[in-house]
Amino acid sequence: MTDTIAADRLRLLIERIERLEEEKRGIADDIKDVYGEAKSTGFDTKTIRQIVRLRKMEKHHRDEAAALLETYMQALGLA
């Protein structure tokens, strides 16, 4: 009896994961479409991706990354 219950529970979990994976693919397609729209409007998608990545970071992490980038650029004579 418990083997059947465990198997049913496992099957339900796997089916749930599969549904979520399908939703994730749909969302990824939507994001791709938005980047395509931005590009067709004349925006640089590489820069937009960088801004999206930066906005996910906490301010102190952004500040730290910017300071490190500035340090590396100065060391290479780029700043």
Secondary structure, 3 states (H helix, E strand, C coil): CHHHHHHHHHHHHHHHHHHHHHHHHHHHHHHHHHHHHHHHCCCCHHHHHHHHHHHHCCHHHHHHHHHHHHHHHHHCCCC
